[in-house]
Amino acid sequence: MDCPEGELSILIVDDPQIEVLNREYLNRYGPTNVIAFPMRAGRFSNIAPQLLGDVVISVETAAKEGKTAGISMEERFTRLLVHGILHLLGYDHEKTEQEAQKMEKKSNEILELLQSLNSFLYLEVH
């Protein structure tokens, strides 16, 4: 992703906590699954260019969405984390359909890479 020295923080919260952030920073009501706070954009972006920002994930919503999708909470969490990191790197699925497709493609590439790495590590351990 062209940021080998990039740093980010991950905050795992419950639905009431993410609901407060969603309302306060995005003027949206109700809980959401993930919110990204990029640090590489805005007026202070060059203070610490290696600092990508923060990804906040509601573990409650991840569990609910995972159950609905028929996947584990861990898999849903991983997808949300990748989604949040892509937002930190400037991807935005809300601007245009073309941007949404570009973000989905990159997300799928990363998830496939993680899955193959996970399979490799499993084989090495066993």
N, C-alpha and C positions, 0 to 999 in steps of 0.2 A: 504493500500500500504506500510505499515510498516515504515511510517515516520510521526508520529503524530505532530512533531514539525517542519516539513518541511515548508519552505517559498519559494515563487516564485513571480516573477513579470510578469505581463501581459501587453504587449504593443500593442495597437490597432493602426494600421497605414493604409495608402492608398497604392495603387499599386506602385506608384513611390518610396515611402519610402521603401517598402519591396524589391523592385527590387534592390535598392542600397545595402541593406544588403545581399541579395542573391548573388550578384556579388562579393562583398567585402569579404565575409566570406566563401562562398561555391563555388566560381568560376562558378556560373550558371547565365545565362542571362535570363532576363525577370522576371516578377513578379511571386510569388508563393503564396500559401494560408497560410502556417504556417512555421515558423522556430523556432527551439528550441536551446537555448544556455545553455547546462548543466554546472553546477558549481561543480558537484560531480565527475568529471573526470578531468584528467590532473594533472599537477604538483602542483597546488595550491588547490587541492580538500579538503584538511584537514584544511584549514584556518577557514572556517565556514561551518561545515558539515550539518547544518540544512538548508543552502541555496541551494535549488535545481537548480535554474537558472532562465532564462527568456524565456517566450513564446511570440513570435511576430506573430500577426495575421493580415492579410490584410482584412479589412472589405469589401473592394470592391470585392475582389475575393470570399469571403464568400457569398456575396449577389449574385454574378453571378452563383456560383456553386449551391447555394440553389435553385435558379430559375430553373436551368437546371435539378436538381434532383427532382423538385416538392415539395420542403420543404421550410420552412421559413428560413430567414437569421439567425434568432436566433438559430434554430436547427442546421444549418450548422456550425455556430460559436461554439456552444457547442461541436459538434463532433471534430472540429479542436482544440479546447482547450484541450479536453481529449487526442487527438493524440499528441499534443505538450507536455503535462505533462508526458505521457508515455515515450516520448523520453528523458525527463529530468531524468526519473527513469531507463534509460538504455535499454529500448526496441528499437529495430531497424529493421524496415521492409525491409531495403535495403540490408541486409547481405545475408540472405538465405530465401527460401520459408517457411521453418519451423519457422524461427523467425517472418516472416510476419504473419503467421497463429496465432502464439502465441500472437502477438501484437493485431491482430484483435479480437481474443477471449477476451482478457482482456479489450479492448475498448468496446466491446459489453456488457460485464458484468457491466462495470462502467455506460454506457449509460442506461442500464436497471435499475440499482439501482437509478440513478438520476431521471428517468421517474417515478418509483414507489414512490420515495420521493416526487416528484412534485405532483403526484396524491394525495398522503396522505395530503400534505399541502393544496391542493385545497379543499379537503373534510373538513379539519379542519376549514378553513376560511369561507366556505359557509355552 
